[in-house]
Amino acid sequence: MKNRSLTLVLSILVPLAFGFAGSQFTPEKGSAWYYQELMKPSWNPPDWLFAPVWTVLFIMMGTAFYLVVKDGFSRPGVKVAVAVFSLQLLLNLAWSALFFGMQAPFYAFLEIIVLWLAIVATMVLFGRQSRVAAYLLVPYLLWVSFASYLNFVIWQLNPLM
């Protein structure tokens, strides 16, 4: 039981670590580009909402990951599922780097489409191991779907960026 508890904790810490890394690209309050130059739609969520939403989503991702790996990597399909899960974590981080770090909404939009597809692939592969694991990723897919649309609208409002 102790080994499974450690596996659960590590499974949750990995996505949280990626989330923390991505947050390093988030602009500080008053940032000229994000707060003054970038046009955003009126329905853009308030800044305070992002940290709690992403924290919950990363915990759910980690829990889903745990359900897939808790019995080891020798089961058929687990290694591929872990590889695709890892890829989507990297893509999640890359979006923050593109959108906030490079201030490139167009390239971030192209990248978030790939991220969305990687999440769907992860859900399919996780679902083969645990239906609950796949279902735990539904809120993440919905949030990234919303973020994709928001990213698209921001790009349209700021076509020269």
MODELLER restraints for C-alpha pairs under 7 A, 6 or more apart:
rsr = mdl.restraints
at = mdl.atoms
rsr.add(forms.Gaussian(group=physical.xy_distance, feature=features.Distance(at['CA:4:A'], at['CA:70:A']), mean=6.61, stdev=0.5))
rsr.add(forms.Gaussian(group=physical.xy_distance, feature=features.Distance(at['CA:7:A'], at['CA:66:A']), mean=6.84, stdev=0.5))
rsr.add(forms.Gaussian(group=physical.xy_distance, feature=features.Distance(at['CA:7:A'], at['CA:70:A']), mean=6.88, stdev=0.5))
rsr.add(forms.Gaussian(group=physical.xy_distance, feature=features.Distance(at['CA:8:A'], at['CA:63:A']), mean=6.93, stdev=0.5))
rsr.add(forms.Gaussian(group=physical.xy_distance, feature=features.Distance(at['CA:8:A'], at['CA:66:A']), mean=5.56, stdev=0.5))
rsr.add(forms.Gaussian(group=physical.xy_distance, feature=features.Distance(at['CA:11:A'], at['CA:62:A']), mean=4.85, stdev=0.5))
rsr.add(forms.Gaussian(group=physical.xy_distance, feature=features.Distance(at['CA:11:A'], at['CA:63:A']), mean=6.67, stdev=0.5))
rsr.add(forms.Gaussian(group=physical.xy_distance, feature=features.Distance(at['CA:11:A'], at['CA:65:A']), mean=6.15, stdev=0.5))
rsr.add(forms.Gaussian(group=physical.xy_distance, feature=features.Distance(at['CA:11:A'], at['CA:66:A']), mean=5.41, stdev=0.5))
rsr.add(forms.Gaussian(group=physical.xy_distance, feature=features.Distance(at['CA:12:A'], at['CA:59:A']), mean=5.51, stdev=0.5))
rsr.add(forms.Gaussian(group=physical.xy_distance, feature=features.Distance(at['CA:12:A'], at['CA:62:A']), mean=3.85, stdev=0.5))
rsr.add(forms.Gaussian(group=physical.xy_distance, feature=features.Distance(at['CA:12:A'], at['CA:63:A']), mean=6.08, stdev=0.5))
rsr.add(forms.Gaussian(group=physical.xy_distance, feature=features.Distance(at['CA:15:A'], at['CA:58:A']), mean=5.36, stdev=0.5))
rsr.add(forms.Gaussian(group=physical.xy_distance, feature=features.Distance(at['CA:15:A'], at['CA:61:A']), mean=6.80, stdev=0.5))
rsr.add(forms.Gaussian(group=physical.xy_distance, feature=features.Distance(at['CA:15:A'], at['CA:62:A']), mean=5.95, stdev=0.5))
rsr.add(forms.Gaussian(group=physical.xy_distance, feature=features.Distance(at['CA:15:A'], at['CA:89:A']), mean=7.00, stdev=0.5))
rsr.add(forms.Gaussian(group=physical.xy_distance, feature=features.Distance(at['CA:16:A'], at['CA:58:A']), mean=5.59, stdev=0.5))
rsr.add(forms.Gaussian(group=physical.xy_distance, feature=features.Distance(at['CA:16:A'], at['CA:59:A']), mean=6.95, stdev=0.5))
rsr.add(forms.Gaussian(group=physical.xy_distance, feature=features.Distance(at['CA:18:A'], at['CA:89:A']), mean=6.75, stdev=0.5))
rsr.add(forms.Gaussian(group=physical.xy_distance, feature=features.Distance(at['CA:18:A'], at['CA:93:A']), mean=6.44, stdev=0.5))
rsr.add(forms.Gaussian(group=physical.xy_distance, feature=features.Distance(at['CA:22:A'], at['CA:93:A']), mean=4.96, stdev=0.5))
rsr.add(forms.Gaussian(group=physical.xy_distance, feature=features.Distance(at['CA:22:A'], at['CA:96:A']), mean=5.51, stdev=0.5))
rsr.add(forms.Gaussian(group=physical.xy_distance, feature=features.Distance(at['CA:25:A'], at['CA:96:A']), mean=6.06, stdev=0.5))
rsr.add(forms.Gaussian(group=physical.xy_distance, feature=features.Distance(at['CA:25:A'], at['CA:97:A']), mean=5.97, stdev=0.5))
rsr.add(forms.Gaussian(group=physical.xy_distance, feature=features.Distance(at['CA:25:A'], at['CA:100:A']), mean=5.60, stdev=0.5))
rsr.add(forms.Gaussian(group=physical.xy_distance, feature=features.Distance(at['CA:25:A'], at['CA:101:A']), mean=5.25, stdev=0.5))
rsr.add(forms.Gaussian(group=physical.xy_distance, feature=features.Distance(at['CA:26:A'], at['CA:100:A']), mean=5.91, stdev=0.5))
rsr.add(forms.Gaussian(group=physical.xy_distance, feature=features.Distance(at['CA:27:A'], at['CA:34:A']), mean=6.75, stdev=0.5))
rsr.add(forms.Gaussian(group=physical.xy_distance, feature=features.Distance(at['CA:27:A'], at['CA:100:A']), mean=6.74, stdev=0.5))
rsr.add(forms.Gaussian(group=physical.xy_distance, feature=features.Distance(at['CA:38:A'], at['CA:158:A']), mean=6.82, stdev=0.5))
rsr.add(forms.Gaussian(group=physical.xy_distance, feature=features.Distance(at['CA:39:A'], at['CA:154:A']), mean=6.61, stdev=0.5))
rsr.add(forms.Gaussian(group=physical.xy_distance, feature=features.Distance(at['CA:39:A'], at['CA:157:A']), mean=6.01, stdev=0.5))
rsr.add(forms.Gaussian(group=physical.xy_distance, feature=features.Distance(at['CA:39:A'], at['CA:158:A']), mean=6.36, stdev=0.5))
rsr.add(forms.Gaussian(group=physical.xy_distance, feature=features.Distance(at['CA:40:A'], at['CA:154:A']), mean=5.54, stdev=0.5))
rsr.add(forms.Gaussian(group=physical.xy_distance, feature=features.Distance(at['CA:57:A'], at['CA:140:A']), mean=5.86, stdev=0.5))
rsr.add(forms.Gaussian(group=physical.xy_distance, feature=features.Distance(at['CA:60:A'], at['CA:136:A']), mean=5.84, stdev=0.5))
rsr.add(forms.Gaussian(group=physical.xy_distance, feature=features.Distance(at['CA:60:A'], at['CA:137:A']), mean=6.93, stdev=0.5))
rsr.add(forms.Gaussian(group=physical.xy_distance, feature=features.Distance(at['CA:61:A'], at['CA:136:A']), mean=6.83, stdev=0.5))
rsr.add(forms.Gaussian(group=physical.xy_distance, feature=features.Distance(at['CA:61:A'], at['CA:137:A']), mean=6.23, stdev=0.5))
rsr.add(forms.Gaussian(group=physical.xy_distance, feature=features.Distance(at['CA:64:A'], at['CA:133:A']), mean=4.08, stdev=0.5))
rsr.add(forms.Gaussian(group=physical.xy_distance, feature=features.Distance(at['CA:64:A'], at['CA:134:A']), mean=6.94, stdev=0.5))
rsr.add(forms.Gaussian(group=physical.xy_distance, feature=features.Distance(at['CA:64:A'], at['CA:136:A']), mean=5.97, stdev=0.5))
rsr.add(forms.Gaussian(group=physical.xy_distance, feature=features.Distance(at['CA:65:A'], at['CA:133:A']), mean=6.98, stdev=0.5))
rsr.add(forms.Gaussian(group=physical.xy_distance, feature=features.Distance(at['CA:67:A'], at['CA:130:A']), mean=6.65, stdev=0.5))
rsr.add(forms.Gaussian(group=physical.xy_distance, feature=features.Distance(at['CA:67:A'], at['CA:133:A']), mean=6.03, stdev=0.5))
rsr.add(forms.Gaussian(group=physical.xy_distance, feature=features.Distance(at['CA:68:A'], at['CA:78:A']), mean=6.75, stdev=0.5))
rsr.add(forms.Gaussian(group=physical.xy_distance, feature=features.Distance(at['CA:68:A'], at['CA:126:A']), mean=6.42, stdev=0.5))
rsr.add(forms.Gaussian(group=physical.xy_distance, feature=features.Distance(at['CA:68:A'], at['CA:129:A']), mean=5.80, stdev=0.5))
rsr.add(forms.Gaussian(group=physical.xy_distance, feature=features.Distance(at['CA:68:A'], at['CA:130:A']), mean=6.45, stdev=0.5))
rsr.add(forms.Gaussian(group=physical.xy_distance, feature=features.Distance(at['CA:68:A'], at['CA:133:A']), mean=6.95, stdev=0.5))
rsr.add(forms.Gaussian(group=physical.xy_distance, feature=features.Distance(at['CA:69:A'], at['CA:78:A']), mean=6.91, stdev=0.5))
rsr.add(forms.Gaussian(group=physical.xy_distance, feature=features.Distance(at['CA:73:A'], at['CA:79:A']), mean=6.01, stdev=0.5))
rsr.add(forms.Gaussian(group=physical.xy_distance, feature=features.Distance(at['CA:81:A'], at['CA:122:A']), mean=6.27, stdev=0.5))
rsr.add(forms.Gaussian(group=physical.xy_distance, feature=features.Distance(at['CA:81:A'], at['CA:125:A']), mean=5.20, stdev=0.5))
rsr.add(forms.Gaussian(group=physical.xy_distance, feature=features.Distance(at['CA:81:A'], at['CA:126:A']), mean=6.10, stdev=0.5))
rsr.add(forms.Gaussian(group=physical.xy_distance, feature=features.Distance(at['CA:84:A'], at['CA:118:A']), mean=6.81, stdev=0.5))
rsr.add(forms.Gaussian(group=physical.xy_distance, feature=features.Distance(at['CA:84:A'], at['CA:122:A']), mean=5.81, stdev=0.5))
rsr.add(forms.Gaussian(group=physical.xy_distance, feature=features.Distance(at['CA:85:A'], at['CA:122:A']), mean=5.58, stdev=0.5))
rsr.add(forms.Gaussian(group=physical.xy_distance, feature=features.Distance(at['CA:88:A'], at['CA:115:A']), mean=5.89, stdev=0.5))
rsr.add(forms.Gaussian(group=physical.xy_distance, feature=features.Distance(at['CA:88:A'], at['CA:118:A']), mean=5.42, stdev=0.5))
rsr.add(forms.Gaussian(group=physical.xy_distance, feature=features.Distance(at['CA:88:A'], at['CA:119:A']), mean=6.17, stdev=0.5))
rsr.add(forms.Gaussian(group=physical.xy_distance, feature=features.Distance(at['CA:91:A'], at['CA:115:A']), mean=5.57, stdev=0.5))
rsr.add(forms.Gaussian(group=physical.xy_distance, feature=features.Distance(at['CA:92:A'], at['CA:115:A']), mean=6.56, stdev=0.5))
rsr.add(forms.Gaussian(group=physical.xy_distance, feature=features.Distance(at['CA:95:A'], at['CA:108:A']), mean=5.49, stdev=0.5))
rsr.add(forms.Gaussian(group=physical.xy_distance, feature=features.Distance(at['CA:95:A'], at['CA:111:A']), mean=6.37, stdev=0.5))
rsr.add(forms.Gaussian(group=physical.xy_distance, feature=features.Distance(at['CA:95:A'], at['CA:112:A']), mean=6.40, stdev=0.5))
rsr.add(forms.Gaussian(group=physical.xy_distance, feature=features.Distance(at['CA:98:A'], at['CA:104:A']), mean=5.66, stdev=0.5))
rsr.add(forms.Gaussian(group=physical.xy_distance, feature=features.Distance(at['CA:98:A'], at['CA:107:A']), mean=6.65, stdev=0.5))
rsr.add(forms.Gaussian(group=physical.xy_distance, feature=features.Distance(at['CA:98:A'], at['CA:108:A']), mean=5.22, stdev=0.5))
rsr.add(forms.Gaussian(group=physical.xy_distance, feature=features.Distance(at['CA:99:A'], at['CA:105:A']), mean=5.21, stdev=0.5))
rsr.add(forms.Gaussian(group=physical.xy_distance, feature=features.Distance(at['CA:99:A'], at['CA:108:A']), mean=5.15, stdev=0.5))
rsr.add(forms.Gaussian(group=physical.xy_distance, feature=features.Distance(at['CA:104:A'], at['CA:161:A']), mean=5.80, stdev=0.5))
rsr.add(forms.Gaussian(group=physical.xy_distance, feature=features.Distance(at['CA:105:A'], at['CA:151:A']), mean=6.50, stdev=0.5))
rsr.add(forms.Gaussian(group=physical.xy_distance, feature=features.Distance(at['CA:105:A'], at['CA:154:A']), mean=6.97, stdev=0.5))
rsr.add(forms.Gaussian(group=physical.xy_distance, feature=features.Distance(at['CA:105:A'], at['CA:155:A']), mean=5.20, stdev=0.5))
rsr.add(forms.Gaussian(group=physical.xy_distance, feature=features.Distance(at['CA:105:A'], at['CA:161:A']), mean=6.48, stdev=0.5))
rsr.add(forms.Gaussian(group=physical.xy_distance, feature=features.Distance(at['CA:106:A'], at['CA:155:A']), mean=5.66, stdev=0.5))
rsr.add(forms.Gaussian(group=physical.xy_distance, feature=features.Distance(at['CA:109:A'], at['CA:148:A']), mean=6.59, stdev=0.5))
rsr.add(forms.Gaussian(group=physical.xy_distance, feature=features.Distance(at['CA:109:A'], at['CA:151:A']), mean=5.83, stdev=0.5))
rsr.add(forms.Gaussian(group=physical.xy_distance, feature=features.Distance(at['CA:109:A'], at['CA:152:A']), mean=6.09, stdev=0.5))
rsr.add(forms.Gaussian(group=physical.xy_distance, feature=features.Distance(at['CA:112:A'], at['CA:148:A']), mean=6.21, stdev=0.5))
rsr.add(forms.Gaussian(group=physical.xy_distance, feature=features.Distance(at['CA:116:A'], at['CA:141:A']), mean=6.91, stdev=0.5))
rsr.add(forms.Gaussian(group=physical.xy_distance, feature=features.Distance(at['CA:116:A'], at['CA:144:A']), mean=6.70, stdev=0.5))
rsr.add(forms.Gaussian(group=physical.xy_distance, feature=features.Distance(at['CA:119:A'], at['CA:141:A']), mean=6.55, stdev=0.5))
rsr.add(forms.Gaussian(group=physical.xy_distance, feature=features.Distance(at['CA:123:A'], at['CA:134:A']), mean=4.67, stdev=0.5))
rsr.add(forms.Gaussian(group=physical.xy_distance, feature=features.Distance(at['CA:123:A'], at['CA:137:A']), mean=6.58, stdev=0.5))
rsr.add(forms.Gaussian(group=physical.xy_distance, feature=features.Distance(at['CA:124:A'], at['CA:134:A']), mean=6.92, stdev=0.5))
rsr.add(forms.Gaussian(group=physical.xy_distance, feature=features.Distance(at['CA:126:A'], at['CA:133:A']), mean=5.91, stdev=0.5))
rsr.add(forms.Gaussian(group=physical.xy_distance, feature=features.Distance(at['CA:126:A'], at['CA:134:A']), mean=5.35, stdev=0.5))
rsr.add(forms.Gaussian(group=physical.xy_distance, feature=features.Distance(at['CA:127:A'], at['CA:133:A']), mean=6.37, stdev=0.5))
rsr.add(forms.Gaussian(group=physical.xy_distance, feature=features.Distance(at['CA:127:A'], at['CA:134:A']), mean=4.76, stdev=0.5))
